[in-house]
Amino acid sequence: MPTARPRHSITETDEISRALEAAARRWPDDRERPGKLLLDLVREGHRAIATSAERAGEDRRAAIIDTGGALTGAYPAGYLEQLRGDWPE
């Protein structure tokens, strides 16, 4: 089918074969359509990556909130200015 979009080809290695077998178990209606199974695998992989990245961001924000202010009072007033005064210009 003509298209202006990029096309991609993939060789069915042992790893791809195992992935297609697993996909066929998950989506049995598409067992005889490897192209559809590959598309399903790509979509599922993208969803997993996006979910993982979102969760990591949430975890980082929670860690910042949990540790924010933990060192309040650990340094005397004016400590940062004094430290910067020791730096060469």
Backbone as XML, in Angstrom:
<?xml version="1.0"?>
<chain id="A" units="angstrom">
  <residue number="1" name="MET">
    <atom name="N" x="0.852" y="-1.168" z="0.000"/>
    <atom name="CA" x="0.000" y="0.000" z="0.000"/>
    <atom name="C" x="0.901" y="1.235" z="0.000"/>
  </residue>
  <residue number="2" name="PRO">
    <atom name="N" x="0.676" y="2.174" z="-0.900"/>
    <atom name="CA" x="1.500" y="3.382" z="-0.955"/>
    <atom name="C" x="1.324" y="4.231" z="0.299"/>
  </residue>
  <residue number="3" name="THR">
    <atom name="N" x="2.423" y="4.809" z="0.716"/>
    <atom name="CA" x="2.385" y="5.693" z="1.883"/>
    <atom name="C" x="3.588" y="6.630" z="1.835"/>
  </residue>
  <residue number="4" name="ALA">
    <atom name="N" x="3.412" y="7.799" z="2.408"/>
    <atom name="CA" x="4.523" y="8.740" z="2.527"/>
    <atom name="C" x="5.238" y="8.547" z="3.865"/>
  </residue>
  <residue number="5" name="ARG">
    <atom name="N" x="4.705" y="7.679" z="4.718"/>
    <atom name="CA" x="5.265" y="7.442" z="6.046"/>
    <atom name="C" x="6.445" y="6.475" z="5.944"/>
  </residue>
  <residue number="6" name="PRO">
    <atom name="N" x="7.402" y="6.567" z="6.865"/>
    <atom name="CA" x="8.512" y="5.606" z="6.856"/>
    <atom name="C" x="8.009" y="4.193" z="7.135"/>
  </residue>
  <residue number="7" name="ARG">
    <atom name="N" x="8.650" y="3.234" z="6.527"/>
    <atom name="CA" x="8.345" y="1.832" z="6.772"/>
    <atom name="C" x="9.524" y="1.210" z="7.508"/>
  </residue>
  <residue number="8" name="HIS">
    <atom name="N" x="9.243" y="0.170" z="8.268"/>
    <atom name="CA" x="10.279" y="-0.514" z="9.022"/>
    <atom name="C" x="10.150" y="-2.009" z="8.775"/>
  </residue>
  <residue number="9" name="SER">
    <atom name="N" x="11.276" y="-2.659" z="8.639"/>
    <atom name="CA" x="11.233" y="-4.115" z="8.485"/>
    <atom name="C" x="11.917" y="-4.743" z="9.691"/>
  </residue>
  <residue number="10" name="ILE">
    <atom name="N" x="11.515" y="-5.966" z="9.983"/>
    <atom name="CA" x="12.066" y="-6.644" z="11.146"/>
    <atom name="C" x="12.237" y="-8.118" z="10.788"/>
  </residue>
  <residue number="11" name="THR">
    <atom name="N" x="13.374" y="-8.657" z="11.149"/>
    <atom name="CA" x="13.655" y="-10.062" z="10.916"/>
    <atom name="C" x="13.171" y="-10.868" z="12.111"/>
  </residue>
  <residue number="12" name="GLU">
    <atom name="N" x="12.540" y="-11.990" z="11.842"/>
    <atom name="CA" x="12.018" y="-12.814" z="12.930"/>
    <atom name="C" x="13.145" y="-13.653" z="13.531"/>
  </residue>
  <residue number="13" name="THR">
    <atom name="N" x="13.832" y="-13.064" z="14.477"/>
    <atom name="CA" x="14.869" y="-13.767" z="15.225"/>
    <atom name="C" x="14.192" y="-14.654" z="16.262"/>
  </residue>
  <residue number="14" name="ASP">
    <atom name="N" x="14.979" y="-15.419" z="17.006"/>
    <atom name="CA" x="14.406" y="-16.249" z="18.068"/>
    <atom name="C" x="13.667" y="-15.386" z="19.085"/>
  </residue>
  <residue number="15" name="GLU">
    <atom name="N" x="14.250" y="-14.240" z="19.411"/>
    <atom name="CA" x="13.625" y="-13.338" z="20.385"/>
    <atom name="C" x="12.286" y="-12.807" z="19.872"/>
  </residue>
  <residue number="16" name="ILE">
    <atom name="N" x="12.247" y="-12.415" z="18.601"/>
    <atom name="CA" x="11.005" y="-11.917" z="18.003"/>
    <atom name="C" x="9.979" y="-13.039" z="17.932"/>
  </residue>
  <residue number="17" name="SER">
    <atom name="N" x="10.440" y="-14.233" z="17.605"/>
    <atom name="CA" x="9.541" y="-15.384" z="17.545"/>
    <atom name="C" x="8.891" y="-15.648" z="18.903"/>
  </residue>
  <residue number="18" name="ARG">
    <atom name="N" x="9.693" y="-15.587" z="19.958"/>
    <atom name="CA" x="9.141" y="-15.777" z="21.304"/>
    <atom name="C" x="8.156" y="-14.671" z="21.661"/>
  </residue>
  <residue number="19" name="ALA">
    <atom name="N" x="8.479" y="-13.449" z="21.262"/>
    <atom name="CA" x="7.564" y="-12.329" z="21.536"/>
    <atom name="C" x="6.254" y="-12.507" z="20.780"/>
  </residue>
  <residue number="20" name="LEU">
    <atom name="N" x="6.322" y="-12.978" z="19.539"/>
    <atom name="CA" x="5.105" y="-13.213" z="18.766"/>
    <atom name="C" x="4.278" y="-14.342" z="19.371"/>
  </residue>
  <residue number="21" name="GLU">
    <atom name="N" x="4.938" y="-15.371" z="19.861"/>
    <atom name="CA" x="4.221" y="-16.465" z="20.515"/>
    <atom name="C" x="3.496" y="-15.967" z="21.768"/>
  </residue>
  <residue number="22" name="ALA">
    <atom name="N" x="4.180" y="-15.152" z="22.555"/>
    <atom name="CA" x="3.559" y="-14.591" z="23.755"/>
    <atom name="C" x="2.400" y="-13.669" z="23.375"/>
  </residue>
  <residue number="23" name="ALA">
    <atom name="N" x="2.590" y="-12.877" z="22.331"/>
    <atom name="CA" x="1.536" y="-11.977" z="21.873"/>
    <atom name="C" x="0.326" y="-12.770" z="21.383"/>
  </residue>
  <residue number="24" name="ALA">
    <atom name="N" x="0.566" y="-13.883" z="20.693"/>
    <atom name="CA" x="-0.531" y="-14.711" z="20.199"/>
    <atom name="C" x="-1.331" y="-15.308" z="21.358"/>
  </residue>
  <residue number="25" name="ARG">
    <atom name="N" x="-0.655" y="-15.598" z="22.460"/>
    <atom name="CA" x="-1.383" y="-16.089" z="23.639"/>
    <atom name="C" x="-2.232" y="-14.970" z="24.252"/>
  </residue>
  <residue number="26" name="ARG">
    <atom name="N" x="-1.693" y="-13.766" z="24.220"/>
    <atom name="CA" x="-2.424" y="-12.634" z="24.811"/>
    <atom name="C" x="-3.564" y="-12.163" z="23.914"/>
  </residue>
  <residue number="27" name="TRP">
    <atom name="N" x="-3.321" y="-12.158" z="22.598"/>
    <atom name="CA" x="-4.312" y="-11.707" z="21.619"/>
    <atom name="C" x="-4.592" y="-12.852" z="20.637"/>
  </residue>
  <residue number="28" name="PRO">
    <atom name="N" x="-5.270" y="-13.889" z="21.071"/>
    <atom name="CA" x="-5.460" y="-15.081" z="20.230"/>
    <atom name="C" x="-6.221" y="-14.812" z="18.937"/>
  </residue>
  <residue number="29" name="ASP">
    <atom name="N" x="-7.063" y="-13.807" z="18.875"/>
    <atom name="CA" x="-7.784" y="-13.505" z="17.638"/>
    <atom name="C" x="-6.838" y="-13.075" z="16.521"/>
  </residue>
  <residue number="30" name="ASP">
    <atom name="N" x="-5.673" y="-12.597" z="16.873"/>
    <atom name="CA" x="-4.691" y="-12.118" z="15.889"/>
    <atom name="C" x="-3.554" y="-13.114" z="15.658"/>
  </residue>
  <residue number="31" name="ARG">
    <atom name="N" x="-3.713" y="-14.349" z="16.128"/>
    <atom name="CA" x="-2.661" y="-15.363" z="16.051"/>
    <atom name="C" x="-2.090" y="-15.510" z="14.634"/>
  </residue>
  <residue number="32" name="GLU">
    <atom name="N" x="-2.915" y="-15.398" z="13.639"/>
    <atom name="CA" x="-2.477" y="-15.577" z="12.242"/>
    <atom name="C" x="-2.092" y="-14.263" z="11.569"/>
  </residue>
  <residue number="33" name="ARG">
    <atom name="N" x="-1.981" y="-13.199" z="12.340"/>
    <atom name="CA" x="-1.639" y="-11.883" z="11.776"/>
    <atom name="C" x="-0.418" y="-11.326" z="12.506"/>
  </residue>
  <residue number="34" name="PRO">
    <atom name="N" x="0.795" y="-11.789" z="12.139"/>
    <atom name="CA" x="1.994" y="-11.350" z="12.854"/>
    <atom name="C" x="2.223" y="-9.836" z="12.803"/>
  </residue>
  <residue number="35" name="GLY">
    <atom name="N" x="1.840" y="-9.200" z="11.715"/>
    <atom name="CA" x="1.986" y="-7.745" z="11.634"/>
    <atom name="C" x="1.145" y="-7.043" z="12.693"/>
  </residue>
  <residue number="36" name="LYS">
    <atom name="N" x="-0.074" y="-7.538" z="12.891"/>
    <atom name="CA" x="-0.963" y="-6.976" z="13.921"/>
    <atom name="C" x="-0.412" y="-7.261" z="15.304"/>
  </residue>
  <residue number="37" name="LEU">
    <atom name="N" x="0.133" y="-8.470" z="15.504"/>
    <atom name="CA" x="0.734" y="-8.803" z="16.799"/>
    <atom name="C" x="1.920" y="-7.889" z="17.097"/>
  </residue>
  <residue number="38" name="LEU">
    <atom name="N" x="2.741" y="-7.618" z="16.076"/>
    <atom name="CA" x="3.881" y="-6.718" z="16.282"/>
    <atom name="C" x="3.399" y="-5.321" z="16.659"/>
  </residue>
  <residue number="39" name="LEU">
    <atom name="N" x="2.362" y="-4.857" z="15.993"/>
    <atom name="CA" x="1.812" y="-3.539" z="16.331"/>
    <atom name="C" x="1.274" y="-3.534" z="17.763"/>
  </residue>
  <residue number="40" name="ASP">
    <atom name="N" x="0.591" y="-4.616" z="18.155"/>
    <atom name="CA" x="0.108" y="-4.721" z="19.531"/>
    <atom name="C" x="1.268" y="-4.699" z="20.525"/>
  </residue>
  <residue number="41" name="LEU">
    <atom name="N" x="2.343" y="-5.400" z="20.187"/>
    <atom name="CA" x="3.519" y="-5.420" z="21.065"/>
    <atom name="C" x="4.145" y="-4.036" z="21.179"/>
  </residue>
  <residue number="42" name="VAL">
    <atom name="N" x="4.214" y="-3.322" z="20.076"/>
    <atom name="CA" x="4.772" y="-1.960" z="20.102"/>
    <atom name="C" x="3.906" y="-1.062" z="20.978"/>
  </residue>
  <residue number="43" name="ARG">
    <atom name="N" x="2.606" y="-1.144" z="20.802"/>
    <atom name="CA" x="1.704" y="-0.320" z="21.623"/>
    <atom name="C" x="1.835" y="-0.656" z="23.108"/>
  </residue>
  <residue number="44" name="GLU">
    <atom name="N" x="1.876" y="-1.955" z="23.407"/>
    <atom name="CA" x="1.991" y="-2.384" z="24.803"/>
    <atom name="C" x="3.328" y="-1.949" z="25.396"/>
  </residue>
  <residue number="45" name="GLY">
    <atom name="N" x="4.401" y="-2.076" z="24.611"/>
    <atom name="CA" x="5.715" y="-1.628" z="25.072"/>
    <atom name="C" x="5.746" y="-0.132" z="25.318"/>
  </residue>
  <residue number="46" name="HIS">
    <atom name="N" x="5.146" y="0.632" z="24.423"/>
    <atom name="CA" x="5.095" y="2.081" z="24.603"/>
    <atom name="C" x="4.331" y="2.445" z="25.864"/>
  </residue>
  <residue number="47" name="ARG">
    <atom name="N" x="3.218" y="1.777" z="26.077"/>
    <atom name="CA" x="2.411" y="2.031" z="27.283"/>
    <atom name="C" x="3.222" y="1.734" z="28.541"/>
  </residue>
  <residue number="48" name="ALA">
    <atom name="N" x="3.977" y="0.637" z="28.528"/>
    <atom name="CA" x="4.785" y="0.262" z="29.695"/>
    <atom name="C" x="5.878" y="1.295" z="29.956"/>
  </residue>
  <residue number="49" name="ILE">
    <atom name="N" x="6.518" y="1.754" z="28.895"/>
    <atom name="CA" x="7.577" y="2.756" z="29.048"/>
    <atom name="C" x="7.004" y="4.065" z="29.573"/>
  </residue>
  <residue number="50" name="ALA">
    <atom name="N" x="5.887" y="4.490" z="29.001"/>
    <atom name="CA" x="5.269" y="5.745" z="29.433"/>
    <atom name="C" x="4.836" y="5.661" z="30.893"/>
  </residue>
  <residue number="51" name="THR">
    <atom name="N" x="4.251" y="4.534" z="31.274"/>
    <atom name="CA" x="3.815" y="4.348" z="32.657"/>
    <atom name="C" x="5.008" y="4.357" z="33.595"/>
  </residue>
  <residue number="52" name="SER">
    <atom name="N" x="6.081" y="3.684" z="33.191"/>
    <atom name="CA" x="7.286" y="3.622" z="34.017"/>
    <atom name="C" x="7.902" y="5.011" z="34.194"/>
  </residue>
  <residue number="53" name="ALA">
    <atom name="N" x="7.973" y="5.779" z="33.114"/>
    <atom name="CA" x="8.536" y="7.132" z="33.187"/>
    <atom name="C" x="7.669" y="8.028" z="34.070"/>
  </residue>
  <residue number="54" name="GLU">
    <atom name="N" x="6.361" y="7.891" z="33.948"/>
    <atom name="CA" x="5.456" y="8.687" z="34.778"/>
    <atom name="C" x="5.626" y="8.329" z="36.252"/>
  </residue>
  <residue number="55" name="ARG">
    <atom name="N" x="5.731" y="7.037" z="36.523"/>
    <atom name="CA" x="5.902" y="6.580" z="37.907"/>
    <atom name="C" x="7.236" y="7.078" z="38.470"/>
  </residue>
  <residue number="56" name="ALA">
    <atom name="N" x="8.275" y="7.056" z="37.660"/>
    <atom name="CA" x="9.579" y="7.537" z="38.122"/>
    <atom name="C" x="9.512" y="9.021" z="38.462"/>
  </residue>
  <residue number="57" name="GLY">
    <atom name="N" x="8.822" y="9.794" z="37.645"/>
    <atom name="CA" x="8.661" y="11.215" z="37.930"/>
    <atom name="C" x="7.891" y="11.450" z="39.223"/>
  </residue>
  <residue number="58" name="GLU">
    <atom name="N" x="6.844" y="10.665" z="39.413"/>
    <atom name="CA" x="6.070" y="10.778" z="40.651"/>
    <atom name="C" x="6.922" y="10.407" z="41.862"/>
  </residue>
  <residue number="59" name="ASP">
    <atom name="N" x="7.735" y="9.367" z="41.721"/>
    <atom name="CA" x="8.621" y="8.943" z="42.817"/>
    <atom name="C" x="9.636" y="10.035" z="43.151"/>
  </residue>
  <residue number="60" name="ARG">
    <atom name="N" x="10.197" y="10.683" z="42.112"/>
    <atom name="CA" x="11.164" y="11.768" z="42.354"/>
    <atom name="C" x="10.499" y="12.935" z="43.066"/>
  </residue>
  <residue number="61" name="ARG">
    <atom name="N" x="9.299" y="13.308" z="42.597"/>
    <atom name="CA" x="8.588" y="14.413" z="43.255"/>
    <atom name="C" x="8.276" y="14.074" z="44.710"/>
  </residue>
  <residue number="62" name="ALA">
    <atom name="N" x="7.872" y="12.848" z="44.968"/>
    <atom name="CA" x="7.569" y="12.429" z="46.348"/>
    <atom name="C" x="8.824" y="12.475" z="47.204"/>
  </residue>
  <residue number="63" name="ALA">
    <atom name="N" x="9.969" y="12.053" z="46.656"/>
    <atom name="CA" x="11.217" y="12.088" z="47.413"/>
    <atom name="C" x="11.620" y="13.523" z="47.738"/>
  </residue>
  <residue number="64" name="ILE">
    <atom name="N" x="11.399" y="14.422" z="46.799"/>
    <atom name="CA" x="11.715" y="15.837" z="47.042"/>
    <atom name="C" x="10.832" y="16.386" z="48.161"/>
  </residue>
  <residue number="65" name="ILE">
    <atom name="N" x="9.553" y="16.065" z="48.091"/>
    <atom name="CA" x="8.627" y="16.532" z="49.136"/>
    <atom name="C" x="8.997" y="15.928" z="50.483"/>
  </residue>
  <residue number="66" name="ASP">
    <atom name="N" x="9.312" y="14.630" z="50.494"/>
    <atom name="CA" x="9.639" y="13.939" z="51.744"/>
    <atom name="C" x="10.916" y="14.461" z="52.392"/>
  </residue>
  <residue number="67" name="THR">
    <atom name="N" x="11.886" y="14.871" z="51.580"/>
    <atom name="CA" x="13.170" y="15.290" z="52.141"/>
    <atom name="C" x="13.325" y="16.806" z="52.216"/>
  </residue>
  <residue number="68" name="GLY">
    <atom name="N" x="12.384" y="17.537" z="51.621"/>
    <atom name="CA" x="12.456" y="18.992" z="51.652"/>
    <atom name="C" x="12.505" y="19.512" z="53.081"/>
  </residue>
  <residue number="69" name="GLY">
    <atom name="N" x="13.494" y="20.351" z="53.382"/>
    <atom name="CA" x="13.624" y="20.947" z="54.705"/>
    <atom name="C" x="14.305" y="20.058" z="55.730"/>
  </residue>
  <residue number="70" name="ALA">
    <atom name="N" x="14.758" y="18.873" z="55.304"/>
    <atom name="CA" x="15.370" y="17.928" z="56.245"/>
    <atom name="C" x="16.636" y="18.500" z="56.889"/>
  </residue>
  <residue number="71" name="LEU">
    <atom name="N" x="17.323" y="19.401" z="56.209"/>
    <atom name="CA" x="18.562" y="19.970" z="56.758"/>
    <atom name="C" x="18.383" y="21.386" z="57.298"/>
  </residue>
  <residue number="72" name="THR">
    <atom name="N" x="17.130" y="21.797" z="57.448"/>
    <atom name="CA" x="16.872" y="23.123" z="58.003"/>
    <atom name="C" x="17.529" y="23.230" z="59.378"/>
  </residue>
  <residue number="73" name="GLY">
    <atom name="N" x="18.330" y="24.267" z="59.536"/>
    <atom name="CA" x="19.012" y="24.491" z="60.802"/>
    <atom name="C" x="20.347" y="23.773" z="60.923"/>
  </residue>
  <residue number="74" name="ALA">
    <atom name="N" x="20.716" y="22.978" z="59.918"/>
    <atom name="CA" x="21.980" y="22.244" z="59.980"/>
    <atom name="C" x="23.177" y="23.168" z="59.745"/>
  </residue>
  <residue number="75" name="TYR">
    <atom name="N" x="22.947" y="24.294" z="59.081"/>
    <atom name="CA" x="24.029" y="25.233" z="58.797"/>
    <atom name="C" x="23.692" y="26.578" z="59.439"/>
  </residue>
  <residue number="76" name="PRO">
    <atom name="N" x="24.683" y="27.280" z="59.922"/>
    <atom name="CA" x="24.415" y="28.574" z="60.563"/>
    <atom name="C" x="24.007" y="29.625" z="59.534"/>
  </residue>
  <residue number="77" name="ALA">
    <atom name="N" x="23.352" y="30.657" z="60.010"/>
    <atom name="CA" x="22.949" y="31.767" z="59.143"/>
    <atom name="C" x="24.186" y="32.356" z="58.477"/>
  </residue>
  <residue number="78" name="GLY">
    <atom name="N" x="24.069" y="32.667" z="57.187"/>
    <atom name="CA" x="25.174" y="33.276" z="56.453"/>
    <atom name="C" x="26.205" y="32.273" z="55.955"/>
  </residue>
  <residue number="79" name="TYR">
    <atom name="N" x="26.002" y="30.983" z="56.172"/>
    <atom name="CA" x="26.983" y="29.962" z="55.790"/>
    <atom name="C" x="27.234" y="29.968" z="54.286"/>
  </residue>
  <residue number="80" name="LEU">
    <atom name="N" x="26.180" y="30.057" z="53.487"/>
    <atom name="CA" x="26.326" y="30.009" z="52.040"/>
    <atom name="C" x="27.123" y="31.208" z="51.531"/>
  </residue>
  <residue number="81" name="GLU">
    <atom name="N" x="26.829" y="32.396" z="52.043"/>
    <atom name="CA" x="27.574" y="33.582" z="51.616"/>
    <atom name="C" x="29.048" y="33.454" z="51.999"/>
  </residue>
  <residue number="82" name="GLN">
    <atom name="N" x="29.317" y="32.932" z="53.196"/>
    <atom name="CA" x="30.697" y="32.737" z="53.647"/>
    <atom name="C" x="31.410" y="31.732" z="52.740"/>
  </residue>
  <residue number="83" name="LEU">
    <atom name="N" x="30.741" y="30.666" z="52.390"/>
    <atom name="CA" x="31.319" y="29.652" z="51.514"/>
    <atom name="C" x="31.637" y="30.248" z="50.153"/>
  </residue>
  <residue number="84" name="ARG">
    <atom name="N" x="30.702" y="31.013" z="49.612"/>
    <atom name="CA" x="30.928" y="31.618" z="48.302"/>
    <atom name="C" x="32.043" y="32.663" z="48.370"/>
  </residue>
  <residue number="85" name="GLY">
    <atom name="N" x="32.252" y="33.262" z="49.498"/>
    <atom name="CA" x="33.326" y="34.246" z="49.642"/>
    <atom name="C" x="34.694" y="33.614" z="49.486"/>
  </residue>
  <residue number="86" name="ASP">
    <atom name="N" x="34.809" y="32.323" z="49.714"/>
    <atom name="CA" x="36.071" y="31.607" z="49.553"/>
    <atom name="C" x="36.362" y="31.209" z="48.121"/>
  </residue>
  <residue number="87" name="TRP">
    <atom name="N" x="35.383" y="31.340" z="47.254"/>
    <atom name="CA" x="35.552" y="30.936" z="45.850"/>
    <atom name="C" x="36.304" y="32.017" z="45.090"/>
  </residue>
  <residue number="88" name="PRO">
    <atom name="N" x="37.173" y="31.605" z="44.176"/>
    <atom name="CA" x="37.847" y="32.614" z="43.347"/>
    <atom name="C" x="36.845" y="33.237" z="42.369"/>
  </residue>
  <residue number="89" name="GLU">
    <atom name="N" x="37.075" y="34.466" z="42.041"/>
    <atom name="CA" x="36.179" y="35.195" z="41.127"/>
    <atom name="C" x="36.344" y="34.739" z="39.708"/>
  </residue>
</chain>
